Amino acid sequence: MQSHIDLKTLTDPKALNVHYDFKCFKCQTRFPVYFWYLKNKDGICCPNCGQKLPSDVLKNLKESIFYIENALKTLNDTNEHESGWSLSIQWNSLLDLPPRPSEYDHLSISLNEDDDYSPFNVT
């Protein structure tokens, strides 16, 4: 006898407490967005300052949820009593990924060997 869980249960916010943890670089606010909430959103913005998450990032995050749910459904549908798999997703990072860019990242300096960069022009 197999004990299957339907996909609706797998994505129930009470059954899966899975979320993305966002950090807004503009105001430094951290906030969670739960999978079940993100799936139905057309946009995400910082609850403190209103900065919008780029739409292509939102699209990719929503696709990742789709693939995770499909993997869970496939495992659930194919597992048997003594053979099969379980899945737990964990990501504990001490770093902000990706890191906040430096305020100087947009600057570039090109030095030529022939140029004189001394404050005094000595001949």
N, C-alpha and C positions, 0 to 999 in steps of 0.2 A: 504494500500500500504506500503510495507516494503522497506526501503532504505538500501540495502546490499552493503557492500564493499568487493571486492574480496581479497583473501589472498595476492596476489601480491602487492596490494595497502597497506595492513597492514604492510608489511615488506619493503616498499619503504623507503630509508633513509630520503627522504624529508617528509614522512608522520609520521614516528616514529623516533624520535631522541633519541633512547635508547642505552645506552652504559654501559660497565663495566669500572670502574676507577681502573687502576692498579697502584701499587707503587712497584718499584724495591728496595729491601733491599740492594742490592749490591752498587748502586749509588744514591739511594734516589729519583730517577726520577719518577714523576707521569705522566701517559698518559692514554687517553681514547681509548677503542676499541669498535667500534659500532657493534651492533648485526649483521647488514647486512654484515659487513666486516668479522666478526669472523666466520660466518657460512661457509665460503668458504676457510678458512685458514687451513693449515696442521700444522702450528706452530706459536707461538707468541714469540717475543723476545723484550727486552727493546730497545727502539730506541737510547738510549744513550750508554749503555755498551754492549749490545748484549746478556745479560743473557736470557736463554730460560725458558719459562713457562713449567712446567712438562706436559707431554703429557696426563696423566690421568686427570689433572685439565682442560686442554683444552677440552677433551672429555666430561667431566661433564658439562662444561659451554655451549657447543654446544647442549647437550641434553636439558638443561634448556630452551634454545631458542626454540627448537622444541616443548616442552610442552607449553610454553607461546603462541606460534603461534597457536597451536591446540586449546587452550582454547579460544583465540580470534576468531578463525574461527567458533568454535562451538557456541559461543555466537552470532556471527554475523548471522549465519545460522538459529538459533532458536528464536531469538528475534522477538517480535511483537510490534505493535504500543504502546500498553498500558501495556505490560508485558515483562519483560526481564531484562537484566543487562548490565552495562557498566563496564569497567575495567581500572584502572590506576595503574601503578606500580611505587612506590616511595621508595627509601631507602636513607635516609640522615643520615649518621653516622659521628659522630665527631671522631670516633676511627678508626684506621686501623684494619681491620678484615681479617685474624687473626693478632695479634700483632707481631712485630718483636721479634724473640727469643733473649735472652741475649747471649752475647758471652761466658757466663759461664754455659749455660744450659746443655752442653754435659759433664760437670764434675760432679762427685758424690763422696761423702766422706762417708765412713762407719766407725763409731766409735764403738769400743767394750768397755764395762765397765772395763774389765780387763787390757786394755792397759794403759800405763803411757805416757801421752802426755805432761808432764812438760818438760821444757828445761833442767832441772837439775835432775839427777838421785840421789836421796837422800836415803841412807840406814841407 
